[in-house]
Amino acid sequence: MRHRKAGIKLNRTPSHRNAMFRNMVTSLFKHDRIRTTGAKAKELRRWADHIITLAKRGDLHARRQALAIVREKDVVHKLFENAAERFGEISGGYTRVVKLGTRPGDAAPVALVELVVSQDDKKKKTKKKKSKAEAAPKKAEADKKAAVKAKKSDEEKTKAPAKEEAAKEEKPATAAAPEKKAEVKEKKAVKDKPAEVKEEEKPEKATPAVPEEPAAADKEDAADSKKTAKDEE
């Protein structure tokens, strides 16, 4: 007979069973919920309620007892700091078991074990929702500002073609500037050319005139005249 022997065996040795539940309790307080089989979930509630009771007591001896079960010191310290605020108004029933159906492999019933949320936490959540509702007008103002910015950008886009046209009209004037420069250079060149021309048009030195030779007919006439003069003599 098993009088005064609480708990289930789960087909495990005492050392294996204790190590398994210590790991599960640590994970439960670390993540606020775990998923396991139905039998383990019911037994895990006993372990979790015992540690939360120690945390609500809050003295050094209770902390050491909790550290003998929970494997992580940070989890224990966090639990002892928040236990009075989170579970102060609740006297028992700190956990909840939610059935999730059966497991595909062996058809074992699966359940979700989670810590109960206090009423203060619910109020905080509702306050957060109200703050979100209050933030809605701010979002509307932000949307209006975004719409105004979009309109300004559209107006700037429409003005951009006109600016481009004005720039195109100004470009020919700027393009004519090099032509004016070229004309000025040509004028300067023309001013410089007359000096060269004057140098080229300087009168050359007078050369003595060479007497032209008498034509052949004149030479013959002169020879005939000389012959007639000799004959007369």
C-alpha positions as CSV (number, residue, x, y, z in Angstrom):
1,M,0.0,0.0,0.0
2,R,1.2,3.6,-0.9
3,H,-0.1,5.6,2.0
4,R,1.4,9.1,2.3
5,K,3.3,8.7,-0.9
6,A,2.1,11.5,-3.2
7,G,3.1,11.8,-6.9
8,I,3.2,9.5,-9.8
9,K,6.1,7.3,-10.9
10,L,5.9,7.9,-14.7
11,N,7.8,4.6,-15.2
12,R,11.1,6.3,-14.1
13,T,13.5,6.0,-11.2
14,P,13.3,8.6,-8.4
15,S,16.5,10.3,-9.4
16,H,15.5,10.5,-13.1
17,R,12.0,11.8,-12.2
18,N,13.4,14.5,-9.8
19,A,15.9,15.7,-12.4
20,M,13.2,15.8,-15.1
21,F,10.8,17.9,-13.0
22,R,13.6,20.2,-11.9
23,N,14.4,21.0,-15.5
24,M,10.7,21.5,-16.4
25,V,10.2,23.9,-13.4
26,T,13.2,25.9,-14.4
27,S,11.9,26.1,-18.0
28,L,8.4,27.1,-16.8
29,F,9.6,30.0,-14.8
30,K,12.1,31.1,-17.5
31,H,9.6,31.1,-20.4
32,D,6.2,31.4,-18.5
33,R,4.8,28.4,-20.3
34,I,5.9,24.9,-21.6
35,R,4.3,22.2,-23.6
36,T,4.3,18.6,-22.3
37,T,2.1,15.5,-21.8
38,G,-1.0,15.7,-19.6
39,A,0.3,13.5,-16.8
40,K,3.6,15.4,-16.5
41,A,1.7,18.7,-16.6
42,K,-0.5,17.8,-13.7
43,E,2.5,16.7,-11.6
44,L,4.4,19.9,-12.6
45,R,1.7,22.1,-11.1
46,R,2.6,20.7,-7.6
47,W,6.3,21.7,-8.1
48,A,5.5,25.1,-9.5
49,D,3.0,26.0,-6.8
50,H,5.5,25.0,-4.1
51,I,8.3,27.2,-5.4
52,I,5.9,30.2,-5.9
53,T,4.9,29.9,-2.3
54,L,8.5,30.0,-1.3
55,A,9.0,33.1,-3.5
56,K,6.1,34.9,-1.8
57,R,7.6,34.2,1.5
58,G,10.8,35.8,0.3
59,D,13.2,35.2,3.2
60,L,16.7,33.8,2.9
61,H,15.8,30.3,3.9
62,A,13.0,30.2,1.3
63,R,15.5,31.4,-1.4
64,R,17.9,28.6,-0.5
65,Q,15.1,26.0,-0.7
66,A,14.1,27.3,-4.1
67,L,17.8,27.2,-5.3
68,A,17.9,23.6,-4.2
69,I,15.2,22.8,-6.8
70,V,15.6,25.4,-9.7
71,R,18.8,25.0,-11.6
72,E,19.4,28.6,-12.6
73,K,20.1,31.4,-10.1
74,D,19.0,34.2,-12.3
75,V,15.5,32.6,-12.7
76,V,15.2,32.3,-8.9
77,H,16.3,35.9,-8.3
78,K,13.8,37.2,-10.9
79,L,11.0,35.1,-9.5
80,F,11.6,36.3,-5.9
81,E,11.7,39.9,-7.0
82,N,8.4,39.8,-9.0
83,A,6.4,37.2,-6.9
84,A,4.9,39.7,-4.5
85,E,3.6,41.9,-7.4
86,R,2.6,39.1,-9.7
87,F,1.1,36.5,-7.2
88,G,0.5,38.6,-4.1
89,E,-3.3,38.8,-4.5
90,I,-3.6,35.1,-5.5
91,S,-3.8,32.4,-2.8
92,G,-3.0,29.2,-4.7
93,G,-3.7,28.2,-8.3
94,Y,-0.7,29.9,-9.8
95,T,-0.6,27.7,-12.9
96,R,-3.0,26.7,-15.6
97,V,-3.2,23.5,-17.7
98,V,-4.7,23.8,-21.2
99,K,-5.3,20.5,-23.1
100,L,-4.1,20.7,-26.7
101,G,-5.1,17.3,-28.1
102,T,-3.0,14.2,-28.8
103,R,0.6,13.8,-30.1
104,P,0.9,12.4,-33.6
105,G,3.6,9.9,-32.8
106,D,2.1,7.9,-29.9
107,A,-1.3,9.6,-29.4
108,A,-0.3,10.8,-26.0
109,P,-2.4,13.7,-24.6
110,V,-0.6,17.0,-24.9
111,A,-1.1,20.0,-22.6
112,L,0.2,23.5,-22.1
113,V,1.3,24.6,-18.6
114,E,1.4,28.3,-18.1
115,L,1.6,30.8,-15.2
116,V,-1.5,32.7,-14.4
117,V,-1.5,36.4,-15.1
118,S,-2.6,38.6,-12.2
119,Q,-5.3,41.3,-12.5
120,D,-2.7,44.0,-12.2
121,D,-1.0,42.8,-15.4
122,K,-4.4,42.8,-17.1
123,K,-4.9,46.4,-16.1
124,K,-1.5,47.3,-17.4
125,K,-2.4,45.6,-20.8
126,T,-5.6,47.6,-21.0
127,K,-3.7,50.8,-20.2
128,K,-1.3,50.0,-23.1
129,K,-4.3,49.5,-25.4
130,K,-5.6,53.0,-24.3
131,S,-2.2,54.5,-25.0
132,K,-2.4,53.0,-28.5
133,A,-5.8,54.5,-29.0
134,E,-4.4,57.9,-27.9
135,A,-1.6,57.4,-30.3
136,A,-4.1,57.2,-33.2
137,P,-4.5,61.0,-33.5
138,K,-0.7,61.4,-33.7
139,K,-0.7,58.9,-36.5
140,A,-3.4,60.9,-38.3
141,E,-1.3,64.0,-38.0
142,A,1.8,62.2,-39.3
143,D,-0.3,61.0,-42.3
144,K,-1.5,64.6,-42.9
145,K,2.1,65.8,-42.8
146,A,3.1,63.1,-45.2
147,A,0.3,64.1,-47.6
148,V,1.4,67.7,-47.5
149,K,5.0,66.6,-48.3
150,A,3.7,64.5,-51.1
151,K,1.8,67.5,-52.5
152,K,4.8,69.7,-52.3
153,S,6.9,67.1,-54.1
154,D,4.3,66.9,-56.8
155,E,4.3,70.7,-57.2
156,E,8.1,70.7,-57.4
157,K,7.9,68.0,-60.1
158,T,5.4,70.1,-62.1
159,K,7.7,73.2,-61.7
160,A,10.7,71.3,-62.8
161,P,9.9,71.2,-66.5
162,A,9.3,75.0,-66.5
163,K,12.7,75.4,-64.9
164,E,14.3,73.2,-67.5
165,E,12.7,75.2,-70.3
166,A,14.0,78.4,-68.8
167,A,17.4,76.8,-68.5
168,K,17.3,75.8,-72.2
169,E,16.4,79.3,-73.2
170,E,19.3,80.6,-71.2
171,K,21.7,78.1,-72.8
172,P,21.6,79.7,-76.3
173,A,22.8,83.0,-74.8
174,T,25.6,81.2,-73.1
175,A,26.4,79.3,-76.3
176,A,26.5,82.7,-78.2
177,A,29.2,83.9,-75.8
178,P,31.9,81.7,-77.4
179,E,30.9,83.0,-80.8
180,K,31.3,86.6,-79.5
181,K,34.7,85.7,-78.2
182,A,35.6,84.3,-81.6
183,E,34.5,87.5,-83.3
184,V,36.6,89.6,-80.9
185,K,39.6,87.4,-81.7
186,E,39.0,87.9,-85.4
187,K,38.8,91.7,-84.9
188,K,42.0,91.7,-83.0
189,A,43.6,89.6,-85.8
190,V,42.3,92.1,-88.4
191,K,43.8,95.0,-86.3
192,D,47.1,93.2,-86.3
193,K,47.1,92.4,-90.1
194,P,47.4,96.0,-91.4
195,A,50.8,96.3,-89.8
196,E,52.0,93.2,-91.6
197,V,50.5,94.5,-94.9
198,K,52.3,97.8,-94.5
199,E,55.5,96.0,-94.0
200,E,54.9,94.0,-97.2
201,E,53.8,97.1,-99.2
202,K,57.0,99.1,-98.4
203,P,58.4,100.6,-101.7
204,E,61.4,98.8,-103.0
205,K,64.7,100.6,-103.7
206,A,64.8,102.4,-107.1
207,T,66.8,100.4,-109.6
208,P,68.5,102.2,-112.6
209,A,66.6,102.0,-115.8
210,V,68.2,99.7,-118.3
211,P,68.1,101.1,-121.9
212,E,66.1,99.1,-124.1
213,E,67.9,97.5,-127.1
214,P,66.9,98.9,-130.4
215,A,64.7,96.7,-132.4
216,A,66.2,94.6,-135.2
217,A,64.6,96.7,-137.9
218,D,66.3,99.9,-136.5
219,K,69.6,98.0,-136.5
220,E,69.2,97.2,-140.2
221,D,68.3,100.8,-141.1
222,A,71.4,102.0,-139.3
223,A,73.6,99.4,-141.1
224,D,72.2,100.5,-144.5
225,S,72.8,104.2,-143.7
226,K,76.4,103.4,-142.8
227,K,76.9,101.6,-146.2
228,T,75.5,104.4,-148.2
229,A,77.8,106.8,-146.4
230,K,80.8,104.7,-147.3
231,D,79.7,104.5,-150.9
232,E,79.4,108.2,-151.2
233,E,82.9,108.7,-149.9
